[in-house]
Amino acid sequence: MKKIIHLATCNTCQRIISEINPSSDVVLQDIKTDPLTEEQVVAMKEMSGSYESLFSKRAQLYRKRSLNEQSLSEEDFKNLILEHYTFLKRPVMIVDNQIFVGNSKKVVAAAVEVFSKV
């Protein structure tokens, strides 16, 4: 499976997708128009190790809801990601059983390398 989970209106996601230059067999999933399923979130957690690693603490709703002042559990992170797409750290790039989460230079460089080999 080759998939990039992104937000179509996010300039950073678009820049990273153009860097990866995905082949036609890569599935692009816009989480605003095609929301994540619980099965997808659970599968991503299995690959990444935790729901917190998939969670964006930069999301505006994170501070707006004062979540930054709370101690959140793994179940809380999972439920928030399922509740609103803004809580997913983007983009999420998946190649087989490898997952790359977020837009740090190191993560993007590793994803570009893996996508270029498949």
N, CA, C and O atoms as a MOPAC input file, in Angstrom:
PM7 MOZYME 1SCF
protein

 N      0.84000 1    -1.18100 1     0.00000 1
 C      0.00000 1     0.00000 1     0.00000 1
 C      0.88500 1     1.24500 1     0.00000 1
 O      1.84500 1     1.35400 1     0.76300 1
 N      0.53300 1     2.16100 1    -0.86700 1
 C      1.21600 1     3.45500 1    -0.91300 1
 C      0.15100 1     4.52800 1    -0.82600 1
 O     -0.74400 1     4.60300 1    -1.66800 1
 N      0.25600 1     5.36400 1     0.20600 1
 C     -0.80100 1     6.34200 1     0.44100 1
 C     -0.22200 1     7.59700 1     1.06700 1
 O      0.70900 1     7.53600 1     1.87100 1
 N     -0.79000 1     8.74000 1     0.68500 1
 C     -0.45300 1    10.00800 1     1.32500 1
 C     -1.76200 1    10.60900 1     1.82600 1
 O     -2.66600 1    10.91600 1     1.04800 1
 N     -1.83700 1    10.76500 1     3.12900 1
 C     -3.01700 1    11.34900 1     3.76100 1
 C     -2.67300 1    12.80500 1     4.02500 1
 O     -1.70700 1    13.11200 1     4.72400 1
 N     -3.47700 1    13.70000 1     3.45600 1
 C     -3.12900 1    15.11100 1     3.47500 1
 C     -4.38100 1    15.97100 1     3.55200 1
 O     -5.50300 1    15.46500 1     3.58700 1
 N     -4.16700 1    17.27200 1     3.57800 1
 C     -5.25200 1    18.24200 1     3.50700 1
 C     -5.00200 1    19.04300 1     2.23800 1
 O     -3.97700 1    19.71300 1     2.11400 1
 N     -5.93400 1    18.97300 1     1.30000 1
 C     -5.74400 1    19.59100 1    -0.01100 1
 C     -5.53200 1    21.10000 1     0.07300 1
 O     -4.86200 1    21.67900 1    -0.78200 1
 N     -6.09100 1    21.73400 1     1.08700 1
 C     -5.96400 1    23.18700 1     1.21200 1
 C     -4.69700 1    23.61200 1     1.95300 1
 O     -4.46800 1    24.80300 1     2.16000 1
 N     -3.87800 1    22.64700 1     2.34900 1
 C     -2.66000 1    22.94400 1     3.10200 1
 C     -1.48100 1    23.09800 1     2.13500 1
 O     -1.11400 1    22.16000 1     1.42800 1
 N     -0.90100 1    24.29500 1     2.12000 1
 C      0.22400 1    24.56100 1     1.22100 1
 C      1.42400 1    23.68100 1     1.53400 1
 O      2.12600 1    23.24700 1     0.62100 1
 N      1.66900 1    23.41100 1     2.80800 1
 C      2.79300 1    22.56000 1     3.18900 1
 C      2.59300 1    21.14600 1     2.65100 1
 O      3.52500 1    20.54400 1     2.11900 1
 N      1.37800 1    20.61800 1     2.79000 1
 C      1.08900 1    19.27800 1     2.25400 1
 C      1.30900 1    19.25100 1     0.74800 1
 O      1.89700 1    18.30700 1     0.22100 1
 N      0.84000 1    20.28000 1     0.05800 1
 C      0.98600 1    20.32300 1    -1.40200 1
 C      2.46000 1    20.38000 1    -1.80600 1
 O      2.86900 1    19.73400 1    -2.77100 1
 N      3.25400 1    21.15300 1    -1.06700 1
 C      4.68700 1    21.25600 1    -1.36200 1
 C      5.36000 1    19.89300 1    -1.18300 1
 O      6.17300 1    19.47700 1    -2.00900 1
 N      5.01200 1    19.20800 1    -0.09900 1
 C      5.62300 1    17.90700 1     0.18200 1
 C      5.20700 1    16.87400 1    -0.87100 1
 O      6.02900 1    16.07400 1    -1.31700 1
 N      3.94600 1    16.89300 1    -1.26000 1
 C      3.47600 1    15.96500 1    -2.30200 1
 C      4.23500 1    16.21800 1    -3.60000 1
 O      4.61400 1    15.26800 1    -4.28600 1
 N      4.46200 1    17.47700 1    -3.94600 1
 C      5.20500 1    17.75900 1    -5.17600 1
 C      6.67100 1    17.32400 1    -5.04500 1
 O      7.28700 1    16.92400 1    -6.03300 1
 N      7.23000 1    17.40100 1    -3.83200 1
 C      8.59300 1    16.90500 1    -3.59900 1
 C      8.65900 1    15.39800 1    -3.78400 1
 O      9.60200 1    14.88000 1    -4.38300 1
 N      7.65900 1    14.69600 1    -3.26800 1
 C      7.61600 1    13.23800 1    -3.37900 1
 C      7.35400 1    12.82500 1    -4.82100 1
 O      7.85900 1    11.80200 1    -5.28300 1
 N      6.56000 1    13.62800 1    -5.53000 1
 C      6.19600 1    13.33700 1    -6.91400 1
 C      5.67300 1    11.90400 1    -7.03000 1
 O      6.26800 1    11.07200 1    -7.71600 1
 N      4.54500 1    11.62200 1    -6.34700 1
 C      4.05300 1    10.24100 1    -6.27200 1
 C      3.63600 1     9.68100 1    -7.63300 1
 O      3.09400 1    10.38800 1    -8.48200 1
 N      3.90800 1     8.39700 1    -7.80600 1
 C      3.48600 1     7.71800 1    -9.02900 1
 C      1.97000 1     7.53000 1    -9.00300 1
 O      1.31900 1     7.78500 1    -7.98900 1
 N      1.42800 1     7.09100 1   -10.10700 1
 C     -0.03600 1     6.98500 1   -10.24500 1
 C     -0.64200 1     5.92300 1    -9.32400 1
 O     -1.85300 1     5.92900 1    -9.10200 1
 N      0.17100 1     5.01500 1    -8.78600 1
 C     -0.38100 1     3.98200 1    -7.90700 1
 C     -0.42800 1     4.41400 1    -6.43900 1
 O     -0.82400 1     3.62800 1    -5.57900 1
 N     -0.03000 1     5.64700 1    -6.14600 1
 C     -0.09600 1     6.17800 1    -4.78400 1
 C     -1.46800 1     6.80200 1    -4.57700 1
 O     -1.90200 1     7.64600 1    -5.36100 1
 N     -2.14800 1     6.37800 1    -3.51500 1
 C     -3.47100 1     6.91200 1    -3.19300 1
 C     -3.30000 1     8.21300 1    -2.41100 1
 O     -2.59400 1     8.25200 1    -1.40400 1
 N     -3.94600 1     9.26700 1    -2.88000 1
 C     -3.94900 1    10.54100 1    -2.16700 1
 C     -5.30600 1    10.68600 1    -1.48600 1
 O     -6.34100 1    10.69700 1    -2.15300 1
 N     -5.30100 1    10.79700 1    -0.17300 1
 C     -6.54900 1    10.91700 1     0.57900 1
 C     -6.60800 1    12.29400 1     1.23300 1
 O     -5.81500 1    12.60500 1     2.12200 1
 N     -7.55400 1    13.11200 1     0.78500 1
 C     -7.78900 1    14.42600 1     1.37600 1
 C     -8.70600 1    14.21700 1     2.57900 1
 O     -9.87100 1    13.85200 1     2.41900 1
 N     -8.18200 1    14.44800 1     3.78100 1
 C     -8.94700 1    14.12600 1     4.98700 1
 C    -10.13400 1    15.04500 1     5.22800 1
 O    -10.96400 1    14.76500 1     6.09300 1
 N    -10.22600 1    16.12900 1     4.48400 1
 C    -11.39400 1    17.00500 1     4.65100 1
 C    -12.58600 1    16.43700 1     3.88900 1
 O    -13.71300 1    16.46500 1     4.38400 1
 N    -12.34200 1    15.92700 1     2.69600 1
 C    -13.42400 1    15.39100 1     1.87600 1
 C    -13.60400 1    13.88300 1     2.04800 1
 O    -14.67000 1    13.34400 1     1.75100 1
 N    -12.57300 1    13.21100 1     2.52200 1
 C    -12.60000 1    11.76000 1     2.72500 1
 C    -12.04000 1    11.46700 1     4.12300 1
 O    -10.88200 1    11.07300 1     4.26000 1
 N    -12.87000 1    11.66300 1     5.16400 1
 C    -12.38500 1    11.54900 1     6.54900 1
 C    -11.79000 1    10.17900 1     6.86400 1
 O    -12.12700 1     9.16700 1     6.25100 1
 N    -10.89400 1    10.19400 1     7.84100 1
 C    -10.27300 1     8.95800 1     8.29600 1
 C    -11.30000 1     8.06000 1     8.97500 1
 O    -12.22400 1     8.53400 1     9.63400 1
 N    -11.12100 1     6.76600 1     8.80100 1
 C    -11.95800 1     5.80300 1     9.51100 1
 C    -11.20900 1     5.38700 1    10.77800 1
 O    -10.00100 1     5.59000 1    10.89700 1
 N    -11.94100 1     4.81000 1    11.70600 1
 C    -11.29700 1     4.31900 1    12.92600 1
 C    -10.25800 1     3.25900 1    12.58200 1
 O     -9.19300 1     3.20700 1    13.19700 1
 N    -10.56400 1     2.41700 1    11.60600 1
 C     -9.62200 1     1.36600 1    11.20200 1
 C     -8.31300 1     1.97400 1    10.69700 1
 O     -7.23100 1     1.47300 1    11.00200 1
 N     -8.41900 1     3.05400 1     9.92500 1
 C     -7.21200 1     3.70900 1     9.41800 1
 C     -6.37500 1     4.28600 1    10.56200 1
 O     -5.15400 1     4.13600 1    10.58200 1
 N     -7.03700 1     4.94100 1    11.50700 1
 C     -6.32200 1     5.55300 1    12.62800 1
 C     -5.64200 1     4.47800 1    13.47700 1
 O     -4.50300 1     4.65200 1    13.90900 1
 N     -6.34300 1     3.37200 1    13.71300 1
 C     -5.76000 1     2.26900 1    14.48700 1
 C     -4.54700 1     1.69300 1    13.74000 1
 O     -3.51500 1     1.42000 1    14.35300 1
 N     -4.66900 1     1.51100 1    12.43600 1
 C     -3.55900 1     0.97000 1    11.63900 1
 C     -2.36300 1     1.92100 1    11.66200 1
 O     -1.22200 1     1.47200 1    11.77100 1
 N     -2.61000 1     3.22100 1    11.56200 1
 C     -1.51800 1     4.19600 1    11.61000 1
 C     -0.84800 1     4.19100 1    12.98100 1
 O      0.36800 1     4.35600 1    13.08300 1
 N     -1.63800 1     4.00300 1    14.02500 1
 C     -1.08600 1     3.93500 1    15.39000 1
 C     -0.18100 1     2.71400 1    15.52700 1
 O      0.87700 1     2.78400 1    16.15300 1
 N     -0.60300 1     1.59300 1    14.93900 1
 C      0.21300 1     0.37500 1    14.99400 1
 C      1.57400 1     0.61000 1    14.33900 1
 O      2.59400 1     0.11700 1    14.82200 1
 N      1.58400 1     1.35800 1    13.24900 1
 C      2.83500 1     1.62300 1    12.54200 1
 C      3.69200 1     2.66700 1    13.25200 1
 O      4.91700 1     2.55400 1    13.28000 1
 N      3.04800 1     3.68500 1    13.82600 1
 C      3.80500 1     4.80300 1    14.41600 1
 C      4.13200 1     4.59600 1    15.88500 1
 O      5.05200 1     5.22100 1    16.41100 1
 N      3.38200 1     3.71900 1    16.55400 1
 C      3.66800 1     3.43400 1    17.95000 1
 C      2.73100 1     4.06800 1    18.95400 1
 O      2.58400 1     3.56100 1    20.06700 1
 N      2.08600 1     5.18100 1    18.58100 1
 C      1.15800 1     5.81900 1    19.51300 1
 C      0.22700 1     6.76600 1    18.76600 1
 O      0.53300 1     7.23000 1    17.66800 1
 N     -0.91100 1     7.04100 1    19.38700 1
 C     -1.82200 1     8.03500 1    18.82400 1
 C     -1.23400 1     9.43200 1    18.98500 1
 O     -1.44700 1    10.30600 1    18.14500 1
 N     -0.50000 1     9.63100 1    20.06400 1
 C      0.09600 1    10.95500 1    20.29800 1
 C      1.06200 1    11.32900 1    19.17300 1
 O      1.16800 1    12.50200 1    18.81500 1
 N      1.76100 1    10.34600 1    18.61600 1
 C      2.70200 1    10.63400 1    17.52800 1
 C      1.98400 1    11.08800 1    16.25400 1
 O      2.59800 1    11.69600 1    15.37800 1
 N      0.69300 1    10.79200 1    16.15400 1
 C     -0.11700 1    11.20100 1    15.00000 1
 C     -0.84000 1    12.52700 1    15.25100 1
 O     -1.45500 1    13.08700 1    14.34300 1
 N     -0.76300 1    13.01600 1    16.46800 1
 C     -1.56600 1    14.16100 1    16.89600 1
 C     -0.80300 1    15.47500 1    16.71400 1
 O      0.37300 1    15.57600 1    17.06400 1
 N     -1.48000 1    16.46600 1    16.16800 1
 C     -0.88000 1    17.78000 1    15.96300 1
 C     -1.20400 1    18.70800 1    17.12300 1
 O     -2.34900 1    19.11100 1    17.32600 1
 N     -0.17500 1    19.02900 1    17.86700 1
 C     -0.36000 1    19.97800 1    18.96900 1
 C     -0.27400 1    21.41800 1    18.46300 1
 O     -0.35200 1    22.36300 1    19.24800 1
 N     -0.11400 1    21.58000 1    17.15500 1
 C     -0.10200 1    22.90500 1    16.54500 1
 C     -1.49200 1    23.33200 1    16.07400 1
 O     -1.70000 1    24.48500 1    15.69700 1
 N     -2.43000 1    22.40500 1    16.09900 1
 C     -3.79500 1    22.70500 1    15.63800 1
 C     -4.40200 1    23.83600 1    16.46600 1
 O     -4.25700 1    23.87300 1    17.68800 1
 N     -5.07700 1    24.74900 1    15.78700 1
 C     -5.69600 1    25.88400 1    16.47900 1
 C     -6.69800 1    25.41900 1    17.52800 1
 O     -6.79700 1    26.01200 1    18.60300 1
 N     -7.43600 1    24.36400 1    17.21900 1
 C     -8.42500 1    23.85700 1    18.17000 1
 C     -7.78100 1    23.32000 1    19.45000 1
 O     -8.42500 1    23.26900 1    20.49800 1
 N     -6.51900 1    22.92400 1    19.36200 1
 C     -5.81500 1    22.38400 1    20.53400 1
 C     -5.74900 1    23.43700 1    21.64000 1
 O     -6.01900 1    23.14100 1    22.80400 1
 N     -5.39700 1    24.63300 1    21.28000 1
 C     -5.34400 1    25.71800 1    22.26500 1
 C     -6.72900 1    26.30100 1    22.53000 1
 O     -7.05900 1    26.64300 1    23.66500 1
 N     -7.52300 1    26.41100 1    21.49400 1
 C     -8.86000 1    26.99600 1    21.63300 1
 C     -9.70800 1    26.22400 1    22.64200 1
 O    -10.48700 1    26.81200 1    23.39100 1
 N     -9.54700 1    24.91100 1    22.65200 1
 C    -10.29500 1    24.06200 1    23.58800 1
 C     -9.54300 1    23.85300 1    24.90900 1
 O     -9.98200 1    23.08300 1    25.76400 1
 N     -8.42900 1    24.53200 1    25.06400 1
 C     -7.56900 1    24.41600 1    26.25600 1
 C     -7.07600 1    22.98600 1    26.47600 1
 O     -6.84400 1    22.57100 1    27.61100 1
 N     -6.92000 1    22.24900 1    25.39900 1
 C     -6.42000 1    20.87200 1    25.50800 1
 C     -4.96400 1    20.85900 1    25.96000 1
 O     -4.49500 1    19.89600 1    26.56800 1
 N     -4.25500 1    21.95200 1    25.64900 1
 C     -2.85100 1    22.05000 1    26.04400 1
 C     -2.69300 1    22.12000 1    27.57000 1
 O     -1.59700 1    21.91300 1    28.09100 1
 N     -3.77300 1    22.40600 1    28.27300 1
 C     -3.73200 1    22.49100 1    29.73000 1
 C     -4.20800 1    21.19200 1    30.39400 1
 O     -4.26400 1    21.09100 1    31.61900 1
 N     -4.54600 1    20.21200 1    29.56600 1
 C     -5.04500 1    18.94400 1    30.08900 1
 C     -4.02400 1    17.83600 1    29.86900 1
 O     -3.14700 1    17.94000 1    29.01200 1
 N     -4.15300 1    16.78300 1    30.65400 1
 C     -3.32700 1    15.60700 1    30.45900 1
 C     -4.15900 1    14.62400 1    29.63300 1
 O     -5.11300 1    14.02500 1    30.13100 1
 N     -3.78400 1    14.47300 1    28.38000 1
 C     -4.56800 1    13.63800 1    27.46500 1
 C     -4.03200 1    12.21600 1    27.41400 1
 O     -2.82100 1    11.99400 1    27.42100 1
 N     -4.94800 1    11.25900 1    27.36300 1
 C     -4.57500 1     9.84300 1    27.26000 1
 C     -4.47100 1     9.45400 1    25.78400 1
 O     -4.86000 1    10.21900 1    24.90100 1
 N     -3.95100 1     8.28000 1    25.53700 1
 C     -3.89200 1     7.76300 1    24.16500 1
 C     -5.29700 1     7.70400 1    23.56500 1
 O     -5.48300 1     8.03600 1    22.39400 1
 N     -6.27900 1     7.28700 1    24.35300 1
 C     -7.66600 1     7.22000 1    23.87000 1
 C     -8.17900 1     8.61700 1    23.51600 1
 O     -8.90900 1     8.77500 1    22.53800 1
 N     -7.80600 1     9.62600 1    24.29800 1
 C     -8.18900 1    11.01000 1    23.99300 1
 C     -7.60700 1    11.44400 1    22.65100 1
 O     -8.30600 1    12.03000 1    21.82500 1
 N     -6.31300 1    11.15100 1    22.43700 1
 C     -5.67600 1    11.51400 1    21.17100 1
 C     -6.39800 1    10.84500 1    20.00700 1
 O     -6.67300 1    11.48500 1    18.99200 1
 N     -6.70200 1     9.56800 1    20.15300 1
 C     -7.39800 1     8.82200 1    19.10100 1
 C     -8.75400 1     9.45600 1    18.80300 1
 O     -9.08000 1     9.70400 1    17.64200 1
 N     -9.53800 1     9.71700 1    19.83500 1
 C    -10.87400 1    10.27500 1    19.64800 1
 C    -10.83700 1    11.66600 1    19.03500 1
 O    -11.68900 1    12.00300 1    18.21200 1
 N     -9.87100 1    12.47000 1    19.42100 1
 C     -9.75400 1    13.81500 1    18.85000 1
 C     -9.38500 1    13.75200 1    17.36800 1
 O     -9.92000 1    14.51300 1    16.56300 1
 N     -8.47300 1    12.84600 1    17.00700 1
 C     -8.10000 1    12.68300 1    15.59500 1
 C     -9.31700 1    12.25900 1    14.77300 1
 O     -9.51800 1    12.73600 1    13.65600 1
 N    -10.12400 1    11.36200 1    15.33600 1
 C    -11.32500 1    10.90200 1    14.62700 1
 C    -12.39700 1    11.99200 1    14.57700 1
 O    -13.18300 1    12.05100 1    13.63100 1
 N    -12.42500 1    12.84100 1    15.58300 1
 C    -13.45000 1    13.88300 1    15.67200 1
 C    -13.24400 1    14.99400 1    14.64500 1
 O    -14.20400 1    15.45600 1    14.02800 1
 N    -11.98800 1    15.42600 1    14.45900 1
 C    -11.73800 1    16.55300 1    13.55600 1
 C    -10.39300 1    16.39500 1    12.86200 1
 O     -9.37600 1    16.13100 1    13.50300 1
 N    -10.40200 1    16.55900 1    11.54000 1
 C     -9.20000 1    16.34000 1    10.73800 1
 C     -8.02800 1    17.23300 1    11.14500 1
 O     -6.87300 1    16.87500 1    10.91500 1
 N     -8.30700 1    18.36800 1    11.73300 1
 C     -7.23000 1    19.30300 1    12.08600 1
 C     -6.28000 1    18.73300 1    13.13200 1
 O     -5.15600 1    19.21500 1    13.27100 1
 N     -6.71700 1    17.70700 1    13.87400 1
 C     -5.87200 1    17.13200 1    14.91700 1
 C     -4.85500 1    16.12400 1    14.38500 1
 O     -3.99600 1    15.66700 1    15.14000 1
 N     -4.93200 1    15.76900 1    13.10900 1
 C     -3.94800 1    14.84200 1    12.54700 1
 C     -2.71200 1    15.61700 1    12.11800 1
 O     -2.81100 1    16.61700 1    11.40700 1
 N     -1.55100 1    15.15200 1    12.55400 1
 C     -0.29000 1    15.74700 1    12.11100 1
 C     -0.14200 1    15.37600 1    10.63800 1
 O     -0.18700 1    14.19900 1    10.28200 1
 N      0.03200 1    16.37300 1     9.79100 1
 C      0.02600 1    16.13600 1     8.35300 1
 C      1.33900 1    16.54100 1     7.69300 1
 O      2.10200 1    17.36200 1     8.20100 1
 N      1.56300 1    15.92200 1     6.53400 1
 C      0.88300 1    14.77500 1     5.94400 1
 C      1.33600 1    13.47100 1     6.59300 1
 O      2.34400 1    13.42200 1     7.29700 1
 N      0.56900 1    12.42500 1     6.33900 1
 C      0.95800 1    11.08100 1     6.75300 1
 C      1.23900 1    10.31900 1     5.46700 1
 O      0.37100 1    10.18600 1     4.60400 1
 N      2.46000 1     9.82600 1     5.35300 1
 C      2.87800 1     9.12000 1     4.14300 1
 C      3.16200 1     7.66900 1     4.49900 1
 O      3.95100 1     7.38100 1     5.39900 1
 N      2.51200 1     6.76000 1     3.78600 1
 C      2.62400 1     5.33400 1     4.10100 1
 C      3.10600 1     4.57100 1     2.87200 1
 O      2.56800 1     4.71600 1     1.77400 1
 N      4.13100 1     3.75900 1     3.08600 1
 C      4.60500 1     2.83400 1     2.05300 1
 C      4.72400 1     1.48400 1     2.73400 1
 O      5.57900 1     1.27900 1     3.59500 1
 N      3.85000 1     0.56100 1     2.33300 1
 C      3.78900 1    -0.76500 1     2.93800 1
 C      3.63100 1    -0.64000 1     4.45200 1
 O      2.59400 1    -0.16800 1     4.91900 1
 N      4.63400 1    -1.04900 1     5.22800 1
 C      4.52700 1    -0.95800 1     6.68900 1
 C      5.34000 1     0.18100 1     7.27900 1
 O      5.55000 1     0.23600 1     8.49100 1
 N      5.79900 1     1.08900 1     6.42800 1
 C      6.55200 1     2.25600 1     6.89600 1
 C      5.62700 1     3.46000 1     6.91800 1
 O      4.83300 1     3.66000 1     5.99800 1
 N      5.73000 1     4.26400 1     7.97300 1
 C      4.89900 1     5.45700 1     8.08300 1
 C      5.79000 1     6.65800 1     8.37000 1
 O      6.74200 1     6.58100 1     9.14600 1
 N      5.45800 1     7.75700 1     7.72900 1
 C      6.17200 1     9.01700 1     7.91600 1
 C      5.11700 1    10.05200 1     8.27200 1
 O      4.18900 1    10.29000 1     7.49900 1
 N      5.25900 1    10.66800 1     9.44800 1
 C      4.22500 1    11.56000 1     9.95300 1
 C      4.78900 1    12.96600 1    10.13800 1
 O      5.79600 1    13.16400 1    10.81800 1
 N      4.11900 1    13.93800 1     9.51700 1
 C      4.48700 1    15.32600 1     9.74000 1
 C      5.33400 1    15.90400 1     8.62700 1
 O      5.57500 1    15.27100 1     7.59900 1
 N      5.78300 1    17.14200 1     8.86700 1
 C      6.46000 1    17.87300 1     7.80700 1
 C      7.87200 1    18.33300 1     8.16800 1
 O      8.40000 1    19.26100 1     7.55500 1
 N      8.48200 1    17.68500 1     9.16200 1
 C      9.86800 1    18.06000 1     9.47600 1
 C     10.76100 1    17.66100 1     8.30300 1
 O     10.45700 1    16.71900 1     7.57100 1
 N     11.85000 1    18.38000 1     8.13700 1
 C     12.74600 1    18.11100 1     6.99900 1
 C     13.24300 1    16.67600 1     6.99900 1
 O     13.33800 1    16.04600 1     5.94500 1
 N     13.56000 1    16.15800 1     8.17800 1
 C     14.07900 1    14.79100 1     8.30000 1
 C     13.02900 1    13.76700 1     7.85800 1
 O     13.34200 1    12.83000 1     7.12400 1
 N     11.79000 1    13.95000 1     8.30600 1
 C     10.69800 1    13.03200 1     7.94700 1
 C     10.42200 1    13.09800 1     6.44500 1
 O     10.26800 1    12.06500 1     5.79300 1
 N     10.36000 1    14.30200 1     5.90400 1
 C     10.06900 1    14.46500 1     4.47100 1
 C     11.19700 1    13.86600 1     3.63100 1
 O     10.93400 1    13.19800 1     2.63100 1
 N     12.43200 1    14.09600 1     4.02100 1
 C     13.57200 1    13.54200 1     3.26200 1
 C     13.51500 1    12.01400 1     3.26500 1
 O     13.76200 1    11.38900 1     2.23400 1
 N     13.19700 1    11.41000 1     4.40000 1
 C     13.09600 1     9.95200 1     4.46900 1
 C     11.94600 1     9.44900 1     3.59800 1
 O     12.08400 1     8.43600 1     2.91200 1
 N     10.82900 1    10.14100 1     3.62000 1
 C      9.66800 1     9.74000 1     2.79900 1
 C      9.98900 1     9.86500 1     1.31500 1
 O      9.66800 1     8.96800 1     0.53500 1
 N     10.61700 1    10.96000 1     0.92000 1
 C     10.98200 1    11.15900 1    -0.48900 1
 C     11.88000 1    10.02100 1    -0.95500 1
 O     11.70000 1     9.49500 1    -2.05400 1
 N     12.84400 1     9.64000 1    -0.12500 1
 C     13.75900 1     8.54500 1    -0.47400 1
 C     13.01400 1     7.23800 1    -0.67000 1
 O     13.24900 1     6.53200 1    -1.65000 1
 N     12.10700 1     6.90400 1     0.26100 1
 C     11.37200 1     5.63800 1     0.17500 1
 C     10.41800 1     5.64300 1    -1.02600 1
 O     10.33500 1     4.65800 1    -1.75900 1
 N      9.70600 1     6.74600 1    -1.22200 1
 C      8.77400 1     6.81200 1    -2.35900 1
 C      9.51800 1     6.75000 1    -3.69900 1
 O      8.96300 1     6.25400 1    -4.68000 1
 N     10.74300 1     7.23600 1    -3.75800 1
 C     11.49200 1     7.22000 1    -5.01400 1
 C     11.94000 1     5.80000 1    -5.38700 1
 O     12.25800 1     5.52900 1    -6.54500 1
 N     11.96200 1     4.89000 1    -4.38800 1
 C     12.43000 1     3.52300 1    -4.63200 1
 C     11.29400 1     2.56800 1    -4.97200 1
 O     11.54500 1     1.44700 1    -5.41300 1
 N     10.05200 1     2.99400 1    -4.77400 1
 C      8.94000 1     2.07500 1    -5.01300 1
 C      8.23300 1     2.36000 1    -6.31700 1
 O      7.27300 1     1.67100 1    -6.66200 1

